[in-house]
Amino acid sequence: MTLMFKRRSVLAGAGALAAASAFPISAARAQTILRYGNAGGPQTLSNTFNAKLSDTLSERTGGELSFEIFAGSLGGEQKLIESMALGSLDMYNGAYTGTREFDIMYSPYFFRDGAHASNVLGTRIGEASSAVLQERYNSRLIGVGRLGTYNLMLKEPIESLADLRGRKIRSAQIEGCLEGLSFFGAIPTPIPFNEIYLALQNGIVDGVLTALNPGVQSKLYEVCKYVVTADFGLALDKQVISTAAWDSLSPENQEILQTTFDELEEQDYHQVGLDLKAVDLKTWSDSNGEDSLIELDASNISAELEPLNERLANEVFGDGAWETIQSA
């Protein structure tokens, strides 16, 4: 499905005028529609956030800047980010980057929570990750959307994470996810997000590890009865724009795009993601019964995984990186 969010040529309302007044606009500048892609459906948080971002940008630029949103219609995340690098898309939003710097951050309990992740990304760790992304995809990192939690969704119940041993669990092709599943003896099985439903339905995998909200929006509860309520990682959506698209914007609109993303992310991405977890778990239990929510004692998981996370951090970012992350 392709969603087109049209630009507004006239600002209406005191609120829009107030927002626009913070950003001077030059007259008679060409309108720009950035082609944006995400692998999830239109109602996932990643895409409802970007719909709001598009509308807000349109208001603040007097209709000069907005998005054409391709939500779940152009393939998986790897295809999308590579399409952006090749110029078929202007902007990508998703988990996958194919870089160790970002990928290891998906290991369970690499961060204490979303606030800790934000702090870490403000250190040399975040700077190094952004630089690698720019080098590989000729792109610029606008920011990271804190989507919420990664959760395990299973066709058969477990009593502890040790029961994952030998089970084929779908994972994104992301090192932290693969390492986390392997740590508990599961068999990580990389499958693109848009192919998960059929993989579960056809018995190709015994479960899936993915962000909870997109999983619910994709109705994975129809083909996978159980969900583990304890977090198994943190979903961090990278919002990336090609260098060509960025350079095509005026300096004023570059500033508006960056500032508006930063301003909206805290409340409309991070906080909404936190609030949606209870809603999404209720949707799951309403479909499959209260016994479909598996409550596990997660109190020791962070300590169990610390040697893995320390090794990954120091391998990728150098000696002392884990200490930097812990103290951020």
C-alpha positions as YAML, in Angstrom:
chain: A
units: angstrom
residues:
- id: 1
  name: MET
  ca: [0.00, 0.00, 0.00]
- id: 2
  name: THR
  ca: [1.31, 3.42, -0.92]
- id: 3
  name: LEU
  ca: [0.18, 6.39, 1.09]
- id: 4
  name: MET
  ca: [0.56, 9.89, -0.29]
- id: 5
  name: PHE
  ca: [0.55, 12.70, 2.23]
- id: 6
  name: LYS
  ca: [-0.22, 15.88, 0.32]
- id: 7
  name: ARG
  ca: [1.39, 19.20, 1.03]
- id: 8
  name: ARG
  ca: [-0.56, 22.22, 2.33]
- id: 9
  name: SER
  ca: [-0.02, 25.41, 0.41]
- id: 10
  name: VAL
  ca: [-1.66, 27.63, 3.02]
- id: 11
  name: LEU
  ca: [-1.08, 27.45, 6.75]
- id: 12
  name: ALA
  ca: [-4.26, 27.41, 8.79]
- id: 13
  name: GLY
  ca: [-4.82, 27.93, 12.51]
- id: 14
  name: ALA
  ca: [-2.89, 29.68, 15.20]
- id: 15
  name: GLY
  ca: [-0.96, 26.54, 16.16]
- id: 16
  name: ALA
  ca: [0.36, 26.04, 12.63]
- id: 17
  name: LEU
  ca: [1.28, 29.71, 12.36]
- id: 18
  name: ALA
  ca: [3.14, 29.56, 15.64]
- id: 19
  name: ALA
  ca: [5.07, 26.50, 14.53]
- id: 20
  name: ALA
  ca: [5.90, 28.05, 11.20]
- id: 21
  name: SER
  ca: [7.10, 31.28, 12.75]
- id: 22
  name: ALA
  ca: [10.02, 29.47, 14.35]
- id: 23
  name: PHE
  ca: [11.40, 28.64, 10.91]
- id: 24
  name: PRO
  ca: [11.77, 31.47, 8.33]
- id: 25
  name: ILE
  ca: [10.61, 30.39, 4.88]
- id: 26
  name: SER
  ca: [11.91, 31.73, 1.60]
- id: 27
  name: ALA
  ca: [9.24, 32.42, -0.99]
- id: 28
  name: ALA
  ca: [8.82, 30.65, -4.32]
- id: 29
  name: ARG
  ca: [10.98, 27.64, -3.52]
- id: 30
  name: ALA
  ca: [10.19, 24.33, -5.27]
- id: 31
  name: GLN
  ca: [8.12, 21.75, -3.47]
- id: 32
  name: THR
  ca: [9.91, 18.54, -2.49]
- id: 33
  name: ILE
  ca: [8.25, 15.18, -1.82]
- id: 34
  name: LEU
  ca: [10.68, 12.71, -0.25]
- id: 35
  name: ARG
  ca: [10.04, 9.04, -1.08]
- id: 36
  name: TYR
  ca: [10.04, 7.21, 2.27]
- id: 37
  name: GLY
  ca: [10.02, 3.43, 2.77]
- id: 38
  name: ASN
  ca: [9.38, 1.11, 5.72]
- id: 39
  name: ALA
  ca: [8.68, -2.65, 5.70]
- id: 40
  name: GLY
  ca: [5.77, -2.47, 8.16]
- id: 41
  name: GLY
  ca: [2.13, -1.77, 7.42]
- id: 42
  name: PRO
  ca: [0.53, 1.68, 7.37]
- id: 43
  name: GLN
  ca: [-0.69, 1.49, 10.98]
- id: 44
  name: THR
  ca: [2.60, 0.52, 12.60]
- id: 45
  name: LEU
  ca: [4.03, 3.14, 14.92]
- id: 46
  name: SER
  ca: [7.00, 3.76, 12.60]
- id: 47
  name: ASN
  ca: [4.66, 4.79, 9.81]
- id: 48
  name: THR
  ca: [2.04, 6.69, 11.82]
- id: 49
  name: PHE
  ca: [4.95, 8.68, 13.30]
- id: 50
  name: ASN
  ca: [6.26, 9.48, 9.84]
- id: 51
  name: ALA
  ca: [2.80, 10.48, 8.68]
- id: 52
  name: LYS
  ca: [2.73, 13.02, 11.50]
- id: 53
  name: LEU
  ca: [6.30, 14.07, 10.72]
- id: 54
  name: SER
  ca: [5.29, 14.65, 7.09]
- id: 55
  name: ASP
  ca: [2.28, 16.74, 8.06]
- id: 56
  name: THR
  ca: [4.31, 18.79, 10.52]
- id: 57
  name: LEU
  ca: [7.06, 19.40, 7.98]
- id: 58
  name: SER
  ca: [4.46, 20.52, 5.46]
- id: 59
  name: GLU
  ca: [3.05, 23.01, 7.97]
- id: 60
  name: ARG
  ca: [6.45, 24.34, 8.98]
- id: 61
  name: THR
  ca: [7.72, 24.76, 5.43]
- id: 62
  name: GLY
  ca: [4.54, 26.21, 3.97]
- id: 63
  name: GLY
  ca: [4.00, 23.09, 1.86]
- id: 64
  name: GLU
  ca: [7.56, 22.88, 0.54]
- id: 65
  name: LEU
  ca: [8.50, 19.57, 2.16]
- id: 66
  name: SER
  ca: [6.55, 16.34, 2.75]
- id: 67
  name: PHE
  ca: [6.78, 12.56, 2.28]
- id: 68
  name: GLU
  ca: [5.33, 9.98, -0.07]
- id: 69
  name: ILE
  ca: [5.04, 6.99, 2.24]
- id: 70
  name: PHE
  ca: [5.56, 3.43, 1.02]
- id: 71
  name: ALA
  ca: [4.45, 1.27, 3.95]
- id: 72
  name: GLY
  ca: [5.00, -2.47, 3.55]
- id: 73
  name: SER
  ca: [4.74, -2.32, -0.24]
- id: 74
  name: LEU
  ca: [8.34, -2.40, -1.47]
- id: 75
  name: GLY
  ca: [9.82, -5.46, 0.22]
- id: 76
  name: GLY
  ca: [11.99, -6.14, 3.25]
- id: 77
  name: GLU
  ca: [14.29, -3.80, 5.12]
- id: 78
  name: GLN
  ca: [17.52, -4.82, 3.40]
- id: 79
  name: LYS
  ca: [15.97, -4.14, 0.00]
- id: 80
  name: LEU
  ca: [14.66, -0.77, 1.20]
- id: 81
  name: ILE
  ca: [17.94, 0.55, 2.59]
- id: 82
  name: GLU
  ca: [19.81, -0.62, -0.50]
- id: 83
  name: SER
  ca: [17.18, 1.05, -2.69]
- id: 84
  name: MET
  ca: [17.82, 4.28, -0.80]
- id: 85
  name: ALA
  ca: [21.55, 3.97, -1.39]
- id: 86
  name: LEU
  ca: [20.88, 3.44, -5.11]
- id: 87
  name: GLY
  ca: [18.51, 6.40, -5.33]
- id: 88
  name: SER
  ca: [15.16, 4.61, -5.74]
- id: 89
  name: LEU
  ca: [14.11, 5.90, -2.31]
- id: 90
  name: ASP
  ca: [15.02, 9.12, -0.58]
- id: 91
  name: MET
  ca: [14.50, 8.02, 3.01]
- id: 92
  name: TYR
  ca: [14.53, 4.70, 4.87]
- id: 93
  name: ASN
  ca: [13.19, 3.79, 8.30]
- id: 94
  name: GLY
  ca: [13.87, 0.42, 9.87]
- id: 95
  name: ALA
  ca: [15.90, -1.86, 12.09]
- id: 96
  name: TYR
  ca: [18.23, -3.34, 9.49]
- id: 97
  name: THR
  ca: [21.45, -1.60, 8.50]
- id: 98
  name: GLY
  ca: [23.88, -4.48, 7.95]
- id: 99
  name: THR
  ca: [26.45, -2.67, 10.10]
- id: 100
  name: ARG
  ca: [27.89, -4.27, 13.22]
- id: 101
  name: GLU
  ca: [27.87, -0.90, 14.96]
- id: 102
  name: PHE
  ca: [24.07, -0.72, 14.99]
- id: 103
  name: ASP
  ca: [23.33, -4.45, 14.77]
- id: 104
  name: ILE
  ca: [24.91, -5.41, 18.08]
- id: 105
  name: MET
  ca: [22.62, -2.93, 19.84]
- id: 106
  name: TYR
  ca: [19.76, -5.40, 19.29]
- id: 107
  name: SER
  ca: [21.29, -7.94, 21.62]
- id: 108
  name: PRO
  ca: [18.89, -8.38, 24.59]
- id: 109
  name: TYR
  ca: [19.67, -6.03, 27.48]
- id: 110
  name: PHE
  ca: [22.41, -4.21, 25.60]
- id: 111
  name: PHE
  ca: [20.60, -1.13, 26.94]
- id: 112
  name: ARG
  ca: [18.75, -0.79, 30.22]
- id: 113
  name: ASP
  ca: [15.85, 1.01, 28.52]
- id: 114
  name: GLY
  ca: [15.03, 3.57, 25.82]
- id: 115
  name: ALA
  ca: [16.38, 6.49, 27.81]
- id: 116
  name: HIS
  ca: [19.71, 4.70, 28.26]
- id: 117
  name: ALA
  ca: [19.82, 3.98, 24.51]
- id: 118
  name: SER
  ca: [19.33, 7.67, 23.76]
- id: 119
  name: ASN
  ca: [22.16, 8.61, 26.11]
- id: 120
  name: VAL
  ca: [24.52, 6.05, 24.57]
- id: 121
  name: LEU
  ca: [23.77, 7.32, 21.06]
- id: 122
  name: GLY
  ca: [24.94, 10.73, 22.22]
- id: 123
  name: THR
  ca: [28.43, 9.37, 22.97]
- id: 124
  name: ARG
  ca: [31.30, 8.31, 20.73]
- id: 125
  name: ILE
  ca: [29.38, 5.04, 20.26]
- id: 126
  name: GLY
  ca: [26.60, 6.83, 18.40]
- id: 127
  name: GLU
  ca: [29.04, 8.97, 16.42]
- id: 128
  name: ALA
  ca: [30.94, 5.91, 15.20]
- id: 129
  name: SER
  ca: [27.72, 4.12, 14.26]
- id: 130
  name: SER
  ca: [26.43, 7.09, 12.29]
- id: 131
  name: ALA
  ca: [29.73, 7.49, 10.43]
- id: 132
  name: VAL
  ca: [29.73, 3.86, 9.29]
- id: 133
  name: LEU
  ca: [26.14, 4.16, 8.10]
- id: 134
  name: GLN
  ca: [27.04, 7.23, 6.08]
- id: 135
  name: GLU
  ca: [30.04, 5.54, 4.50]
- id: 136
  name: ARG
  ca: [28.19, 2.36, 3.55]
- id: 137
  name: TYR
  ca: [24.98, 3.87, 2.17]
- id: 138
  name: ASN
  ca: [26.03, 7.39, 1.17]
- id: 139
  name: SER
  ca: [23.40, 8.68, 3.56]
- id: 140
  name: ARG
  ca: [22.80, 10.77, 6.64]
- id: 141
  name: LEU
  ca: [21.29, 9.53, 9.91]
- id: 142
  name: ILE
  ca: [18.44, 11.86, 10.86]
- id: 143
  name: GLY
  ca: [17.88, 10.04, 14.14]
- id: 144
  name: VAL
  ca: [16.80, 6.86, 15.87]
- id: 145
  name: GLY
  ca: [13.15, 6.19, 16.64]
- id: 146
  name: ARG
  ca: [12.75, 4.22, 19.85]
- id: 147
  name: LEU
  ca: [9.91, 1.95, 18.77]
- id: 148
  name: GLY
  ca: [9.53, -0.13, 21.92]
- id: 149
  name: THR
  ca: [10.44, -3.69, 22.80]
- id: 150
  name: TYR
  ca: [11.43, -6.77, 20.86]
- id: 151
  name: ASN
  ca: [9.48, -9.79, 22.03]
- id: 152
  name: LEU
  ca: [9.47, -13.52, 21.44]
- id: 153
  name: MET
  ca: [6.32, -14.90, 19.79]
- id: 154
  name: LEU
  ca: [5.99, -18.69, 19.89]
- id: 155
  name: LYS
  ca: [3.74, -21.40, 18.51]
- id: 156
  name: GLU
  ca: [4.28, -23.57, 21.62]
- id: 157
  name: PRO
  ca: [4.72, -22.31, 25.21]
- id: 158
  name: ILE
  ca: [7.95, -22.23, 27.21]
- id: 159
  name: GLU
  ca: [8.61, -22.17, 30.94]
- id: 160
  name: SER
  ca: [12.06, -20.54, 30.69]
- id: 161
  name: LEU
  ca: [14.34, -19.21, 27.98]
- id: 162
  name: ALA
  ca: [16.27, -22.47, 28.21]
- id: 163
  name: ASP
  ca: [13.26, -24.08, 26.49]
- id: 164
  name: LEU
  ca: [14.19, -22.19, 23.32]
- id: 165
  name: ARG
  ca: [16.96, -24.73, 22.71]
- id: 166
  name: GLY
  ca: [16.54, -26.38, 19.33]
- id: 167
  name: ARG
  ca: [13.60, -24.22, 18.25]
- id: 168
  name: LYS
  ca: [13.75, -22.42, 14.91]
- id: 169
  name: ILE
  ca: [13.04, -18.76, 15.65]
- id: 170
  name: ARG
  ca: [12.69, -16.18, 12.91]
- id: 171
  name: SER
  ca: [15.09, -13.29, 13.31]
- id: 172
  name: ALA
  ca: [15.98, -10.28, 11.30]
- id: 173
  name: GLN
  ca: [19.45, -10.51, 9.75]
- id: 174
  name: ILE
  ca: [20.77, -8.46, 12.68]
- id: 175
  name: GLU
  ca: [23.77, -9.63, 14.69]
- id: 176
  name: GLY
  ca: [22.40, -8.77, 18.13]
- id: 177
  name: CYS
  ca: [19.19, -10.72, 17.51]
- id: 178
  name: LEU
  ca: [21.09, -13.70, 16.13]
- id: 179
  name: GLU
  ca: [23.55, -13.70, 19.04]
- id: 180
  name: GLY
  ca: [20.81, -13.33, 21.63]
- id: 181
  name: LEU
  ca: [18.81, -16.27, 20.28]
- id: 182
  name: SER
  ca: [21.90, -18.44, 19.89]
- id: 183
  name: PHE
  ca: [22.91, -17.67, 23.48]
- id: 184
  name: PHE
  ca: [19.82, -19.56, 24.68]
- id: 185
  name: GLY
  ca: [20.24, -22.41, 22.20]
- id: 186
  name: ALA
  ca: [17.62, -21.39, 19.66]
- id: 187
  name: ILE
  ca: [18.24, -21.74, 15.92]
- id: 188
  name: PRO
  ca: [18.03, -18.22, 14.45]
- id: 189
  name: THR
  ca: [16.36, -18.25, 11.04]
- id: 190
  name: PRO
  ca: [16.64, -14.98, 9.11]
- id: 191
  name: ILE
  ca: [13.42, -14.18, 7.21]
- id: 192
  name: PRO
  ca: [12.35, -10.76, 5.86]
- id: 193
  name: PHE
  ca: [9.65, -9.06, 7.91]
- id: 194
  name: ASN
  ca: [7.07, -9.17, 5.12]
- id: 195
  name: GLU
  ca: [7.43, -12.98, 4.90]
- id: 196
  name: ILE
  ca: [6.99, -13.77, 8.62]
- id: 197
  name: TYR
  ca: [3.25, -14.50, 8.56]
- id: 198
  name: LEU
  ca: [3.55, -17.19, 5.88]
- id: 199
  name: ALA
  ca: [6.65, -18.67, 7.51]
- id: 200
  name: LEU
  ca: [4.71, -19.16, 10.75]
- id: 201
  name: GLN
  ca: [1.59, -20.34, 8.96]
- id: 202
  name: ASN
  ca: [3.54, -22.94, 6.97]
- id: 203
  name: GLY
  ca: [5.57, -24.19, 9.94]
- id: 204
  name: ILE
  ca: [8.90, -23.03, 8.57]
- id: 205
  name: VAL
  ca: [9.71, -21.56, 12.00]
- id: 206
  name: ASP
  ca: [8.53, -22.27, 15.54]
- id: 207
  name: GLY
  ca: [8.37, -18.63, 16.53]
- id: 208
  name: VAL
  ca: [9.56, -15.15, 15.78]
- id: 209
  name: LEU
  ca: [11.60, -12.40, 17.39]
- id: 210
  name: THR
  ca: [10.48, -8.97, 16.28]
- id: 211
  name: ALA
  ca: [9.27, -5.63, 17.56]
- id: 212
  name: LEU
  ca: [5.95, -6.13, 19.32]
- id: 213
  name: ASN
  ca: [3.92, -3.36, 17.69]
- id: 214
  name: PRO
  ca: [4.65, -4.27, 14.05]
- id: 215
  name: GLY
  ca: [4.07, -7.92, 15.00]
- id: 216
  name: VAL
  ca: [0.60, -7.13, 16.31]
- id: 217
  name: GLN
  ca: [-0.19, -4.82, 13.39]
- id: 218
  name: SER
  ca: [0.77, -7.68, 11.04]
- id: 219
  name: LYS
  ca: [-1.63, -9.98, 12.98]
- id: 220
  name: LEU
  ca: [1.04, -12.52, 13.84]
- id: 221
  name: TYR
  ca: [-1.23, -13.58, 16.72]
- id: 222
  name: GLU
  ca: [-3.37, -15.34, 14.11]
- id: 223
  name: VAL
  ca: [-0.61, -17.85, 13.34]
- id: 224
  name: CYS
  ca: [1.39, -17.80, 16.58]
- id: 225
  name: LYS
  ca: [-0.48, -18.27, 19.87]
- id: 226
  name: TYR
  ca: [2.03, -17.24, 22.54]
- id: 227
  name: VAL
  ca: [4.03, -14.12, 23.29]
- id: 228
  name: VAL
  ca: [6.65, -13.70, 26.02]
- id: 229
  name: THR
  ca: [5.90, -10.44, 27.82]
- id: 230
  name: ALA
  ca: [9.48, -9.92, 29.08]
- id: 231
  name: ASP
  ca: [11.57, -7.76, 26.76]
- id: 232
  name: PHE
  ca: [14.07, -9.51, 24.51]
- id: 233
  name: GLY
  ca: [15.76, -6.45, 23.09]
- id: 234
  name: LEU
  ca: [14.98, -2.88, 22.16]
- id: 235
  name: ALA
  ca: [13.62, -1.77, 18.78]
- id: 236
  name: LEU
  ca: [15.61, 1.14, 17.33]
- id: 237
  name: ASP
  ca: [14.38, 2.40, 13.97]
- id: 238
  name: LYS
  ca: [17.05, 4.26, 12.04]
- id: 239
  name: GLN
  ca: [15.68, 7.21, 10.07]
- id: 240
  name: VAL
  ca: [18.11, 7.66, 7.20]
- id: 241
  name: ILE
  ca: [18.09, 10.05, 4.23]
- id: 242
  name: SER
  ca: [20.27, 9.72, 1.15]
- id: 243
  name: THR
  ca: [22.98, 12.31, 0.77]
- id: 244
  name: ALA
  ca: [21.53, 13.32, -2.61]
- id: 245
  name: ALA
  ca: [18.09, 13.94, -1.11]
- id: 246
  name: TRP
  ca: [19.57, 15.82, 1.84]
- id: 247
  name: ASP
  ca: [21.71, 18.02, -0.40]
- id: 248
  name: SER
  ca: [18.66, 18.83, -2.52]
- id: 249
  name: LEU
  ca: [17.01, 20.55, 0.45]
- id: 250
  name: SER
  ca: [17.58, 24.18, 1.29]
- id: 251
  name: PRO
  ca: [19.59, 24.83, 4.49]
- id: 252
  name: GLU
  ca: [16.36, 26.07, 6.13]
- id: 253
  name: ASN
  ca: [14.50, 22.88, 5.29]
- id: 254
  name: GLN
  ca: [17.42, 20.71, 6.36]
- id: 255
  name: GLU
  ca: [17.25, 22.39, 9.76]
- id: 256
  name: ILE
  ca: [13.46, 22.02, 9.93]
- id: 257
  name: LEU
  ca: [13.64, 18.31, 9.05]
- id: 258
  name: GLN
  ca: [16.33, 17.59, 11.66]
- id: 259
  name: THR
  ca: [14.78, 19.73, 14.39]
- id: 260
  name: THR
  ca: [11.25, 18.43, 13.83]
- id: 261
  name: PHE
  ca: [12.33, 14.78, 13.99]
- id: 262
  name: ASP
  ca: [14.24, 15.43, 17.23]
- id: 263
  name: GLU
  ca: [11.29, 17.32, 18.69]
- id: 264
  name: LEU
  ca: [8.63, 14.70, 17.86]
- id: 265
  name: GLU
  ca: [10.62, 11.54, 18.61]
- id: 266
  name: GLU
  ca: [10.47, 11.77, 22.41]
- id: 267
  name: GLN
  ca: [6.69, 11.92, 22.68]
- id: 268
  name: ASP
  ca: [5.38, 10.54, 19.40]
- id: 269
  name: TYR
  ca: [7.82, 7.64, 18.98]
- id: 270
  name: HIS
  ca: [9.37, 6.73, 22.32]
- id: 271
  name: GLN
  ca: [6.47, 7.47, 24.67]
- id: 272
  name: VAL
  ca: [3.85, 6.11, 22.30]
- id: 273
  name: GLY
  ca: [5.93, 2.94, 21.96]
- id: 274
  name: LEU
  ca: [5.98, 2.53, 25.74]
- id: 275
  name: ASP
  ca: [2.23, 3.13, 25.97]
- id: 276
  name: LEU
  ca: [1.40, 0.72, 23.15]
- id: 277
  name: LYS
  ca: [2.96, -2.33, 24.79]
- id: 278
  name: ALA
  ca: [0.01, -2.88, 27.14]
- id: 279
  name: VAL
  ca: [-2.42, -2.26, 24.27]
- id: 280
  name: ASP
  ca: [-0.64, -4.71, 21.98]
- id: 281
  name: LEU
  ca: [-0.44, -7.42, 24.65]
- id: 282
  name: LYS
  ca: [-4.18, -7.02, 25.27]
- id: 283
  name: THR
  ca: [-4.84, -7.44, 21.55]
- id: 284
  name: TRP
  ca: [-2.81, -10.65, 21.68]
- id: 285
  name: SER
  ca: [-4.63, -12.05, 24.72]
- id: 286
  name: ASP
  ca: [-8.04, -11.03, 23.35]
- id: 287
  name: SER
  ca: [-7.28, -13.14, 20.30]
- id: 288
  name: ASN
  ca: [-5.67, -16.17, 21.96]
- id: 289
  name: GLY
  ca: [-6.73, -16.14, 25.60]
- id: 290
  name: GLU
  ca: [-5.01, -14.99, 28.78]
- id: 291
  name: ASP
  ca: [-2.76, -18.06, 28.80]
- id: 292
  name: SER
  ca: [-1.19, -16.81, 25.56]
- id: 293
  name: LEU
  ca: [0.80, -14.21, 27.54]
- id: 294
  name: ILE
  ca: [3.87, -15.98, 28.96]
- id: 295
  name: GLU
  ca: [5.22, -14.25, 32.06]
- id: 296
  name: LEU
  ca: [8.85, -15.19, 32.68]
- id: 297
  name: ASP
  ca: [11.15, -14.08, 35.48]
- id: 298
  name: ALA
  ca: [13.56, -11.77, 33.67]
- id: 299
  name: SER
  ca: [15.42, -10.54, 36.76]
- id: 300
  name: ASN
  ca: [18.62, -12.43, 35.97]
- id: 301
  name: ILE
  ca: [18.62, -12.22, 32.16]
- id: 302
  name: SER
  ca: [20.59, -8.97, 32.03]
- id: 303
  name: ALA
  ca: [23.35, -10.41, 34.20]
- id: 304
  name: GLU
  ca: [23.40, -13.64, 32.18]
- id: 305
  name: LEU
  ca: [23.86, -11.71, 28.94]
- id: 306
  name: GLU
  ca: [26.41, -9.17, 30.18]
- id: 307
  name: PRO
  ca: [29.48, -11.18, 29.10]
- id: 308
  name: LEU
  ca: [28.03, -11.47, 25.58]
- id: 309
  name: ASN
  ca: [27.16, -7.78, 25.39]
- id: 310
  name: GLU
  ca: [30.52, -6.69, 26.79]
- id: 311
  name: ARG
  ca: [32.33, -8.83, 24.23]
- id: 312
  name: LEU
  ca: [30.27, -7.42, 21.34]
- id: 313
  name: ALA
  ca: [30.70, -3.81, 22.46]
- id: 314
  name: ASN
  ca: [34.45, -4.04, 22.93]
- id: 315
  name: GLU
  ca: [34.95, -5.96, 19.67]
- id: 316
  name: VAL
  ca: [33.10, -3.38, 17.60]
- id: 317
  name: PHE
  ca: [33.90, -0.11, 19.37]
- id: 318
  name: GLY
  ca: [37.21, -0.89, 21.04]
- id: 319
  name: ASP
  ca: [38.40, -1.59, 24.56]
- id: 320
  name: GLY
  ca: [36.45, 0.27, 27.21]
- id: 321
  name: ALA
  ca: [33.32, 0.63, 25.06]
- id: 322
  name: TRP
  ca: [31.16, -1.45, 27.39]
- id: 323
  name: GLU
  ca: [32.21, 0.75, 30.30]
- id: 324
  name: THR
  ca: [31.26, 3.84, 28.26]
- id: 325
  name: ILE
  ca: [27.87, 2.29, 27.50]
- id: 326
  name: GLN
  ca: [27.20, 1.34, 31.09]
- id: 327
  name: SER
  ca: [28.07, 4.78, 32.40]
- id: 328
  name: ALA
  ca: [26.11, 6.78, 29.78]
...
